[in-house]
Amino acid sequence: MPGPGPHMMYAMGTGLAMTKLSNGRFSPHHTLTYTINAFFGPDIGSFSEWLGSFFGSSFGSSLADAIHHPFYYVIILGFPLCVLYSLLSRILLLKGLLDSVSGVPLTKRQCFLLICAGSFSHFFLDHLFEENGQSSMYVWILSTGWWKGRAPINPDAVVVIAVLCTCLIGGFIYINRVKPAKPVRNQSYHSASLILIIASLYCLWCFSQIFWVNPRRAAVGEEADLGVLVFLIAIVLVDSCPKSIIYANAIEAFAIGEICSIPEVLSSTLAYVSLWPSVAKMLAANAQGFWSWFANT
């Protein structure tokens, strides 16, 4: 799996891009906290195993496994670390060691969200490059492809995928067409909504061909598109909106087989909505706004 270099360089590069896009509002304080947590956070599990071993080897091993986890790491260490990082941000600012456009240190809430984002960025790389490609997540992603010889070409699959991809490209061109000036933010918002809609329909098609049809059919030839999209959606959602950590964990649990039935998926989703009503309202507002825009254009 990746060591400290790749983890921290990936996170720092992402942070610098965020600084550029936000005109400095994503400050060096944000980038530093995010970068440290992208490696030091989850990988502190090895150190915790050594500390826990004083109370018994089984306890130390269990503690390490719990901390080296995208969800439990935040639950166990999120609060104490957010207090520590907020204090560190204040000290760096008062001593003039690290600049900030706003002139104020990071709040505990900001640090907590950066801890969440750093944790999921860490496992984004770990899932791709660990255990010789045999991690549970990676194996599941590949299992959504077709490995029973040469994949058959189903006419209905060709039509569905062609329509979805055409709608994606055509919709993007339509949203960003040369017309009376529109705010760039609105265009980006509508384009992102378009991607989410097409991705949802794409996943629904793949899911139906893999899990609902008997015998199973090749959804998109030999490609493992469902696994790839589920993985990317989980990572992107959590990195961009760390409040959705519960929902992403439910997606991961379903992906690796801990959740195996539709009712369990629905119950996990309902739990997510009940825990994070603000996120649910945001998604509903986005859908309503996109539909209103689409109906009026």
Backbone hydrogen bonds in HBPLUS format (Angstrom, degrees):
<---DONOR---> <-ACCEPTOR-->    atom                        ^
c    i                          cat <-CA-CA->   ^        H-A-AA   ^      H-
h    n   atom  resd res      DA  || num        DHA   H-A  angle D-A-AA Bond
n    s   type  num  typ     dist DA aas  dist angle  dist       angle   num
A0007-HIS N   A0003-GLY O   3.44 MM   4  6.54 170.5  2.45 157.5 159.5     1
A0008-MET N   A0004-PRO O   2.97 MM   4  5.95 168.5  1.98 152.7 156.3     2
A0009-MET N   A0005-GLY O   2.89 MM   4  5.96 164.2  1.91 160.8 166.0     3
A0010-TYR N   A0006-PRO O   2.93 MM   4  5.86 158.1  1.98 145.7 151.5     4
A0011-ALA N   A0007-HIS O   3.12 MM   4  6.30 162.7  2.15 144.0 148.9     5
A0012-MET N   A0008-MET O   2.81 MM   4  5.89 162.2  1.85 147.6 153.4     6
A0013-GLY N   A0009-MET O   2.90 MM   4  5.87 157.0  1.96 139.7 146.5     7
A0014-THR N   A0010-TYR O   3.03 MM   4  6.22 155.2  2.09 142.8 149.6     8
A0015-GLY N   A0011-ALA O   2.84 MM   4  6.07 155.3  1.90 147.3 154.8     9
A0016-LEU N   A0012-MET O   2.85 MM   4  6.10 154.3  1.92 149.6 155.8    10
A0017-ALA N   A0013-GLY O   3.07 MM   4  6.30 153.0  2.15 142.8 149.9    11
A0018-MET N   A0014-THR O   2.98 MM   4  6.28 152.6  2.06 146.7 154.4    12
A0019-THR N   A0015-GLY O   2.87 MM   4  6.16 148.3  1.97 145.2 154.4    13
A0020-LYS N   A0016-LEU O   3.00 MM   4  6.27 155.7  2.06 146.8 152.3    14
A0021-LEU N   A0017-ALA O   2.95 MM   4  6.19 164.9  1.97 151.5 155.4    15
A0022-SER N   A0018-MET O   2.91 MM   4  5.94 147.3  2.02 144.6 152.8    16
A0024-GLY N   A0019-THR O   2.89 MM   5  4.81 161.6  1.92 150.3 151.6    17
A0023-ASN N   A0020-LYS O   3.33 MM   3  5.27 164.6  2.35 103.5 107.2    18
A0025-ARG N   A0022-SER O   3.22 MM   3  5.30 169.8  2.23 109.2 111.8    19
A0030-HIS N   A0027-SER O   2.98 MM   3  5.24 120.3  2.34 103.6 117.5    20
A0031-THR N   A0027-SER O   3.07 MM   4  6.49 163.2  2.10 153.8 158.0    21
A0032-LEU N   A0028-PRO O   2.86 MM   4  5.95 161.0  1.89 146.5 151.3    22
A0033-THR N   A0029-HIS O   3.13 MM   4  6.24 169.7  2.14 147.5 150.4    23
A0034-TYR N   A0030-HIS O   2.91 MM   4  6.05 165.5  1.94 155.2 159.9    24
A0035-THR N   A0031-THR O   2.85 MM   4  5.92 157.7  1.90 147.1 153.5    25
A0036-ILE N   A0032-LEU O   2.97 MM   4  6.16 167.4  1.99 153.9 156.7    26
A0037-ASN N   A0033-THR O   3.15 MM   4  6.28 162.1  2.18 146.3 151.2    27
A0038-ALA N   A0034-TYR O   3.01 MM   4  6.14 132.4  2.24 139.7 152.3    28
A0038-ALA N   A0035-THR O   3.19 MM   3  5.13 130.9  2.45  93.5 106.7    29
A0039-PHE N   A0036-ILE O   3.37 MM   3  5.87 150.4  2.47 105.6 112.8    30
A0040-PHE N   A0036-ILE O   2.81 MM   4  5.61 124.8  2.12 157.0 168.6    31
A0043-ASP N   A0039-PHE O   3.35 MM   4  6.13 153.3  2.42 159.3 165.1    32
A0044-ILE N   A0041-GLY O   3.10 MM   3  5.63 162.8  2.13 118.7 122.1    33
A0045-GLY N   A0042-PRO O   3.22 MM   3  6.10 157.9  2.27 119.9 123.4    34
A0047-PHE N   A0044-ILE O   3.08 MM   3  5.32 117.8  2.48 102.5 117.0    35
A0048-SER N   A0044-ILE O   2.94 MM   4  6.27 156.9  1.99 153.1 160.7    36
A0049-GLU N   A0045-GLY O   2.87 MM   4  6.10 139.6  2.04 143.2 154.0    37
A0050-TRP N   A0046-SER O   3.27 MM   4  6.61 148.6  2.38 140.1 146.9    38
A0051-LEU N   A0047-PHE O   3.07 MM   4  6.46 158.1  2.12 149.2 155.0    39
A0052-GLY N   A0048-SER O   2.76 MM   4  5.88 163.1  1.79 148.2 153.7    40
A0053-SER N   A0049-GLU O   2.94 MM   4  5.95 128.8  2.21 135.3 147.2    41
A0054-PHE N   A0051-LEU O   3.30 MM   3  6.03 163.6  2.33 115.4 119.6    42
A0055-PHE N   A0052-GLY O   2.95 MM   3  5.58 157.6  2.00 116.9 123.8    43
A0056-GLY N   A0053-SER O   3.05 MM   3  4.78 161.6  2.08 101.2 104.9    44
A0060-GLY N   A0056-GLY O   3.06 MM   4  6.36 162.9  2.09 155.1 159.8    45
A0061-SER N   A0057-SER O   2.98 MM   4  6.16 159.1  2.02 148.5 153.8    46
A0062-SER N   A0058-SER O   2.98 MM   4  6.12 158.7  2.03 144.6 150.5    47
A0063-LEU N   A0059-PHE O   2.90 MM   4  6.05 157.9  1.94 151.1 157.2    48
A0064-ALA N   A0060-GLY O   3.02 MM   4  6.19 158.0  2.07 145.5 151.1    49
A0065-ASP N   A0061-SER O   3.04 MM   4  6.27 159.8  2.09 147.7 152.8    50
A0066-ALA N   A0062-SER O   3.00 MM   4  6.19 150.6  2.09 144.2 152.2    51
A0067-ILE N   A0063-LEU O   2.99 MM   4  6.22 158.0  2.04 150.8 156.1    52
A0068-HIS N   A0064-ALA O   2.91 MM   4  6.02 162.8  1.94 151.7 156.8    53
A0073-TYR N   A0069-HIS O   3.18 MM   4  5.55 152.8  2.26 136.5 142.6    54
A0074-VAL N   A0071-PHE O   3.16 MM   3  5.60 124.1  2.49 106.0 117.6    55
A0075-ILE N   A0071-PHE O   3.24 MM   4  6.60 156.5  2.30 145.3 152.2    56
A0076-ILE N   A0072-TYR O   2.84 MM   4  5.92 165.2  1.87 154.7 157.4    57
A0077-LEU N   A0073-TYR O   2.94 MM   4  5.83 165.3  1.96 147.7 152.4    58
A0078-GLY N   A0074-VAL O   2.78 MM   4  4.33 132.5  2.01 118.9 126.9    59
A0081-LEU N   A0077-LEU O   3.05 MM   4  5.92 158.7  2.10 152.1 158.8    60
A0082-CYS N   A0078-GLY O   2.95 MM   4  6.01 150.3  2.04 144.9 153.2    61
A0083-VAL N   A0079-PHE O   3.17 MM   4  6.41 153.8  2.24 154.2 160.1    62
A0084-LEU N   A0080-PRO O   3.12 MM   4  6.34 157.5  2.17 142.1 148.4    63
A0085-TYR N   A0081-LEU O   2.81 MM   4  6.01 167.3  1.83 158.3 160.7    64
A0086-SER N   A0082-CYS O   3.04 MM   4  5.99 151.4  2.13 135.5 143.3    65
A0087-LEU N   A0083-VAL O   3.09 MM   4  6.26 157.2  2.14 145.3 151.1    66
A0088-LEU N   A0084-LEU O   2.90 MM   4  6.15 156.0  1.96 147.7 155.1    67
A0089-SER N   A0085-TYR O   2.87 MM   4  6.02 153.8  1.94 144.5 151.1    68
A0090-ARG N   A0086-SER O   3.11 MM   4  6.35 153.3  2.18 142.1 148.8    69
A0091-ILE N   A0087-LEU O   3.02 MM   4  6.31 158.3  2.07 150.3 155.8    70
A0092-LEU N   A0088-LEU O   2.96 MM   4  6.16 167.3  1.97 154.2 157.2    71
A0093-LEU N   A0089-SER O   3.05 MM   4  6.18 149.6  2.15 142.4 150.4    72
A0094-LEU N   A0090-ARG O   2.94 MM   4  6.12 166.0  1.96 152.5 156.3    73
A0095-LYS N   A0091-ILE O   2.93 MM   4  6.00 155.3  2.00 151.4 157.8    74
A0097-LEU N   A0092-LEU O   2.88 MM   5  5.07 145.4  2.00 156.6 162.4    75
A0098-LEU N   A0092-LEU O   3.38 MM   6  5.51 146.2  2.50 126.6 124.0    76
A0096-GLY N   A0093-LEU O   3.13 MM   3  5.09 151.8  2.21  99.0 107.6    77
A0103-GLY N   A0100-SER O   3.20 MM   3  5.18 132.3  2.44  94.8 107.6    78
A0111-CYS N   A0107-THR O   3.02 MM   4  6.30 160.6  2.05 150.3 155.7    79
A0112-PHE N   A0108-LYS O   2.91 MM   4  6.10 152.1  1.98 145.6 153.3    80
A0113-LEU N   A0109-ARG O   3.04 MM   4  6.33 159.2  2.09 151.7 156.2    81
A0114-LEU N   A0110-GLN O   2.98 MM   4  6.22 152.6  2.05 146.7 154.7    82
A0115-ILE N   A0111-CYS O   2.88 MM   4  6.11 144.2  2.01 144.4 154.3    83
A0116-CYS N   A0112-PHE O   3.03 MM   4  6.38 153.5  2.11 145.7 152.3    84
A0117-ALA N   A0113-LEU O   2.96 MM   4  6.24 165.0  1.98 149.1 152.7    85
A0118-GLY N   A0114-LEU O   2.83 MM   4  5.92 158.7  1.87 144.1 150.5    86
A0119-SER N   A0115-ILE O   2.97 MM   4  6.11 154.3  2.04 144.8 151.3    87
A0120-PHE N   A0116-CYS O   3.13 MM   4  6.46 162.4  2.16 153.9 157.4    88
A0121-SER N   A0117-ALA O   2.93 MM   4  6.11 149.1  2.03 147.3 156.5    89
A0122-HIS N   A0118-GLY O   2.99 MM   4  6.15 149.2  2.09 142.2 150.2    90
A0123-PHE N   A0119-SER O   3.18 MM   4  6.56 157.4  2.23 147.1 151.7    91
A0124-PHE N   A0120-PHE O   2.92 MM   4  6.00 132.0  2.15 136.0 148.9    92
A0126-ASP N   A0122-HIS O   3.07 MM   4  6.32 161.2  2.10 144.5 150.5    93
A0127-HIS N   A0123-PHE O   2.92 MM   4  5.74 164.3  1.95 139.7 142.9    94
A0128-LEU N   A0125-LEU O   3.13 MM   3  5.30 130.0  2.39  99.3 112.5    95
A0129-PHE N   A0125-LEU O   3.06 MM   4  6.22 148.4  2.17 153.4 162.1    96
A0133-GLY N   A0130-GLU O   3.01 MM   3  5.91 144.9  2.14 126.9 133.3    97
A0134-GLN N   A0131-GLU O   2.86 MM   3  5.26 149.3  1.95 112.1 122.0    98
A0139-VAL N   A0135-SER O   2.87 MM   4  6.06 163.5  1.89 162.0 166.8    99
A0140-TRP N   A0136-SER O   3.05 MM   4  6.18 154.7  2.12 141.5 148.3   100
A0141-ILE N   A0137-MET O   2.96 MM   4  6.26 159.4  2.00 150.8 156.4   101
A0142-LEU N   A0138-TYR O   3.10 MM   4  6.36 166.6  2.12 151.3 153.7   102
A0143-SER N   A0139-VAL O   2.95 MM   4  6.12 138.6  2.13 139.0 151.1   103
A0143-SER N   A0140-TRP O   3.01 MM   3  4.87 120.1  2.38  91.4 107.6   104
A0144-THR N   A0141-ILE O   3.25 MM   3  5.71 155.2  2.32 107.7 114.6   105
A0145-GLY N   A0142-LEU O   3.06 MM   3  5.59 163.4  2.09 115.4 120.0   106
A0146-TRP N   A0222-GLU O   3.26 MM  76  4.38 162.2  2.29 105.0 108.9   107
A0157-ALA N   A0154-ASN O   3.05 MM   3  5.29 122.0  2.40 104.1 118.6   108
A0158-VAL N   A0154-ASN O   3.09 MM   4  6.45 156.2  2.15 155.2 162.3   109
A0159-VAL N   A0155-PRO O   3.04 MM   4  6.32 159.2  2.08 151.5 156.5   110
A0160-VAL N   A0156-ASP O   2.94 MM   4  6.11 171.0  1.95 151.3 153.9   111
A0161-ILE N   A0157-ALA O   2.98 MM   4  6.00 172.3  1.98 152.8 155.2   112
A0162-ALA N   A0158-VAL O   2.97 MM   4  5.91 153.2  2.04 139.9 148.3   113
A0163-VAL N   A0159-VAL O   2.91 MM   4  6.08 158.9  1.96 151.4 156.8   114
A0164-LEU N   A0160-VAL O   2.99 MM   4  6.23 165.9  2.01 153.7 157.3   115
A0165-CYS N   A0161-ILE O   2.94 MM   4  6.06 167.3  1.96 150.8 154.5   116
A0166-THR N   A0162-ALA O   2.92 MM   4  5.96 153.8  1.98 143.4 151.3   117
A0167-CYS N   A0163-VAL O   2.89 MM   4  6.07 155.9  1.94 148.2 154.9   118
A0168-LEU N   A0164-LEU O   2.95 MM   4  6.20 148.0  2.06 143.4 152.4   119
A0169-ILE N   A0165-CYS O   3.05 MM   4  6.33 168.2  2.07 152.3 153.4   120
A0170-GLY N   A0166-THR O   2.74 MM   4  5.75 164.2  1.76 152.9 157.9   121
A0171-GLY N   A0167-CYS O   2.74 MM   4  5.46 152.9  1.81 133.7 142.6   122
A0172-PHE N   A0168-LEU O   3.09 MM   4  6.16 153.3  2.16 137.9 145.0   123
A0173-ILE N   A0169-ILE O   3.03 MM   4  6.31 162.1  2.07 152.2 156.6   124
A0174-TYR N   A0170-GLY O   2.93 MM   4  6.12 157.1  1.98 147.2 154.0   125
A0175-ILE N   A0171-GLY O   2.88 MM   4  6.05 161.2  1.91 150.7 155.3   126
A0176-ASN N   A0172-PHE O   3.06 MM   4  6.17 155.7  2.12 147.0 153.3   127
A0177-ARG N   A0174-TYR O   3.42 MM   3  5.09 161.8  2.46 104.2 102.5   128
A0186-ASN N   A0183-PRO O   3.09 MM   3  5.38 121.4  2.44 102.0 115.4   129
A0187-GLN N   A0183-PRO O   3.19 MM   4  6.60 159.6  2.23 152.2 157.6   130
A0188-SER N   A0184-VAL O   2.93 MM   4  6.18 160.9  1.97 153.2 158.1   131
A0189-TYR N   A0185-ARG O   2.91 MM   4  6.08 154.4  1.97 144.9 152.5   132
A0190-HIS N   A0186-ASN O   2.91 MM   4  6.14 164.2  1.94 153.8 156.9   133
A0191-SER N   A0187-GLN O   2.90 MM   4  6.04 154.4  1.97 145.6 153.4   134
A0192-ALA N   A0188-SER O   2.88 MM   4  6.04 158.4  1.93 147.7 153.2   135
A0193-SER N   A0189-TYR O   2.99 MM   4  6.22 153.6  2.06 144.2 151.8   136
A0194-LEU N   A0190-HIS O   2.94 MM   4  6.16 150.8  2.03 142.6 150.4   137
A0195-ILE N   A0191-SER O   3.03 MM   4  6.36 156.5  2.08 147.7 153.3   138
A0196-LEU N   A0192-ALA O   3.04 MM   4  6.34 159.0  2.08 149.2 154.3   139
A0197-ILE N   A0193-SER O   2.99 MM   4  6.22 156.2  2.05 149.3 155.6   140
A0198-ILE N   A0194-LEU O   2.97 MM   4  6.21 172.5  1.98 158.6 160.0   141
A0199-ALA N   A0195-ILE O   2.82 MM   4  5.90 159.5  1.86 149.2 156.0   142
A0200-SER N   A0196-LEU O   2.94 MM   4  6.03 151.7  2.02 141.1 148.3   143
A0201-LEU N   A0197-ILE O   3.07 MM   4  6.37 162.5  2.11 151.8 155.7   144
A0202-TYR N   A0198-ILE O   2.82 MM   4  5.97 156.1  1.88 149.7 157.3   145
A0203-CYS N   A0199-ALA O   2.89 MM   4  6.06 161.6  1.92 147.7 152.1   146
A0204-LEU N   A0200-SER O   2.93 MM   4  6.12 152.7  2.01 143.6 151.8   147
A0205-TRP N   A0201-LEU O   2.98 MM   4  6.24 155.1  2.05 147.2 152.7   148
A0206-CYS N   A0202-TYR O   3.06 MM   4  6.38 168.9  2.07 153.0 155.5   149
A0207-PHE N   A0203-CYS O   2.79 MM   4  5.89 163.5  1.81 152.5 157.8   150
A0208-SER N   A0204-LEU O   2.99 MM   4  6.09 157.1  2.04 144.2 150.0   151
A0209-GLN N   A0205-TRP O   3.14 MM   4  6.43 153.6  2.21 149.9 156.4   152
A0210-ILE N   A0206-CYS O   3.02 MM   4  6.20 144.3  2.16 148.1 157.9   153
A0211-PHE N   A0207-PHE O   2.86 MM   4  5.74 170.6  1.87 155.3 158.5   154
A0212-TRP N   A0208-SER O   3.14 MM   4  4.74 136.6  2.33 110.0 121.9   155
A0213-VAL N   A0208-SER O   3.01 MM   5  6.27 134.5  2.22 160.4 173.7   156
A0217-ARG N   A0209-GLN O   3.15 MM   8  5.41 175.9  2.15 149.0 150.3   157
A0223-GLU N   A0220-VAL O   3.12 MM   3  5.65 149.5  2.22 139.6 136.6   158
A0228-VAL N   A0224-ALA O   3.17 MM   4  6.39 163.8  2.20 154.2 159.2   159
A0229-LEU N   A0225-ASP O   2.91 MM   4  6.01 166.7  1.93 154.3 157.6   160
A0230-VAL N   A0226-LEU O   2.95 MM   4  6.10 165.2  1.97 155.0 159.2   161
A0231-PHE N   A0227-GLY O   3.02 MM   4  6.11 161.0  2.06 145.6 151.0   162
A0232-LEU N   A0228-VAL O   2.92 MM   4  6.13 164.8  1.95 151.3 155.6   163
A0233-ILE N   A0229-LEU O   2.81 MM   4  5.88 164.6  1.83 152.0 156.7   164
A0234-ALA N   A0230-VAL O   3.04 MM   4  6.12 163.0  2.07 145.4 150.1   165
A0235-ILE N   A0231-PHE O   3.07 MM   4  6.28 165.1  2.09 150.1 154.0   166
A0236-VAL N   A0232-LEU O   2.83 MM   4  5.92 173.3  1.83 157.5 159.8   167
A0237-LEU N   A0233-ILE O   2.92 MM   4  5.86 165.4  1.94 148.4 153.2   168
A0238-VAL N   A0234-ALA O   3.15 MM   4  6.16 162.4  2.18 143.0 148.2   169
A0239-ASP N   A0235-ILE O   2.91 MM   4  5.99 162.9  1.93 152.4 157.8   170
A0240-SER N   A0236-VAL O   2.97 MM   4  5.96 156.8  2.03 146.2 152.4   171
A0241-CYS N   A0237-LEU O   2.77 MM   4  5.62 141.2  1.91 140.4 151.4   172
A0244-SER N   A0241-CYS O   2.96 MM   3  6.02 174.6  1.96 136.9 138.7   173
A0245-ILE N   A0242-PRO O   3.21 MM   3  5.62 136.4  2.41 123.1 121.6   174
A0248-ALA N   A0244-SER O   3.02 MM   4  6.29 164.8  2.04 158.7 163.2   175
A0249-ASN N   A0245-ILE O   2.97 MM   4  6.10 151.9  2.05 143.3 150.8   176
A0250-ALA N   A0246-ILE O   3.07 MM   4  6.39 146.2  2.19 143.4 152.4   177
A0250-ALA N   A0247-TYR O   3.10 MM   3  5.11 119.6  2.49  93.4 108.3   178
A0251-ILE N   A0247-TYR O   3.02 MM   4  6.40 151.3  2.11 147.5 155.4   179
A0252-GLU N   A0248-ALA O   2.91 MM   4  6.21 159.3  1.95 150.5 155.7   180
A0253-ALA N   A0249-ASN O   2.88 MM   4  6.08 156.8  1.93 145.6 152.1   181
A0254-PHE N   A0250-ALA O   3.02 MM   4  6.24 155.1  2.09 145.0 151.1   182
A0255-ALA N   A0251-ILE O   2.90 MM   4  6.12 151.5  1.98 144.7 153.6   183
A0256-ILE N   A0252-GLU O   2.98 MM   4  6.26 153.2  2.05 154.8 159.5   184
A0258-GLU N   A0253-ALA O   2.78 MM   5  4.97 128.3  2.05 158.8 159.0   185
A0259-ILE N   A0253-ALA O   3.14 MM   6  5.63 143.3  2.28 117.0 113.7   186
A0257-GLY N   A0254-PHE O   3.27 MM   3  5.21 156.2  2.33  98.7 105.6   187
A0265-VAL N   A0261-SER O   3.13 MM   4  6.49 152.5  2.21 147.6 155.6   188
A0265-VAL N   A0262-ILE O   3.04 MM   3  5.03 115.1  2.48  97.2 113.2   189
A0266-LEU N   A0262-ILE O   2.88 MM   4  6.17 162.0  1.91 159.8 164.7   190
A0267-SER N   A0263-PRO O   2.82 MM   4  6.01 157.7  1.87 147.3 153.7   191
A0268-SER N   A0264-GLU O   2.96 MM   4  6.10 153.0  2.03 142.3 149.4   192
A0269-THR N   A0265-VAL O   2.94 MM   4  6.20 152.0  2.02 145.4 153.5   193
A0270-LEU N   A0266-LEU O   2.83 MM   4  6.11 157.4  1.89 151.4 157.4   194
A0271-ALA N   A0267-SER O   2.91 MM   4  6.09 151.4  1.99 141.6 149.7   195
A0272-TYR N   A0268-SER O   2.98 MM   4  6.23 149.6  2.07 140.8 149.0   196
A0273-VAL N   A0269-THR O   2.94 MM   4  6.29 155.3  2.00 149.0 155.3   197
A0274-SER N   A0270-LEU O   2.92 MM   4  6.14 159.6  1.97 150.1 155.3   198
A0275-LEU N   A0271-ALA O   2.96 MM   4  6.10 148.1  2.06 144.2 152.7   199
A0276-TRP N   A0272-TYR O   2.87 MM   4  5.95 147.5  1.98 147.4 156.3   200
A0279-VAL N   A0276-TRP O   3.13 MM   3  5.51 126.8  2.42 106.7 118.7   201
A0280-ALA N   A0276-TRP O   3.24 MM   4  6.62 158.7  2.29 150.6 156.6   202
A0281-LYS N   A0277-PRO O   2.89 MM   4  6.11 158.3  1.93 151.1 156.6   203
A0282-MET N   A0278-SER O   3.00 MM   4  6.18 150.2  2.09 139.3 147.6   204
A0283-LEU N   A0279-VAL O   2.98 MM   4  6.27 159.5  2.02 152.0 156.3   205
A0284-ALA N   A0280-ALA O   2.97 MM   4  6.20 157.8  2.02 147.4 153.9   206
A0285-ALA N   A0281-LYS O   2.83 MM   4  6.02 156.8  1.89 148.3 154.8   207
A0286-ASN N   A0282-MET O   2.91 MM   4  6.13 152.7  1.98 146.0 153.7   208
A0287-ALA N   A0283-LEU O   2.99 MM   4  6.25 160.4  2.03 148.4 152.9   209
A0288-GLN N   A0284-ALA O   2.91 MM   4  6.11 161.5  1.94 149.5 154.9   210
A0289-GLY N   A0285-ALA O   2.79 MM   4  5.88 159.1  1.83 146.8 153.3   211
A0290-PHE N   A0286-ASN O   2.91 MM   4  6.06 157.8  1.96 147.5 153.4   212
A0291-TRP N   A0287-ALA O   2.99 MM   4  6.17 159.6  2.03 145.8 151.4   213
A0292-SER N   A0288-GLN O   2.92 MM   4  6.13 160.0  1.96 150.2 155.6   214
A0293-TRP N   A0289-GLY O   2.96 MM   4  6.14 158.4  2.01 145.4 151.5   215
A0294-PHE N   A0290-PHE O   2.85 MM   4  6.04 159.4  1.89 148.4 154.6   216
A0295-ALA N   A0291-TRP O   2.87 MM   4  6.03 155.8  1.93 149.0 155.2   217
A0296-ASN N   A0292-SER O   3.14 MM   4  6.21 137.6  2.33 138.9 149.0   218
A0296-ASN N   A0293-TRP O   3.24 MM   3  5.26 130.9  2.50  94.5 107.2   219
